[in-house]
Amino acid sequence: MIWQKLLKVGNNYVVTVPKEEVERLQLQEGQLLSVEIHAAEKRAGISSLVSEAFEESWERNEAGYRYLADK
């Protein structure tokens, strides 16, 4: 699956196909393609190691983090 942003170019909207994907599928300029369009939400995830480190840091420094957030 490719995640791309919708761009406005003149009076049209376009979605680009990355060069790597064009090469992988051996697509040619001018070739007719089929495209399904769905709005998507992409969320970044964090690894369990990062999550654990954050939780440990939060326990030790919660007051300081809250102080900084209020500034």
Order of alpha helices (4+ residues) and beta strands (2+ residues): beta-beta-alpha-alpha
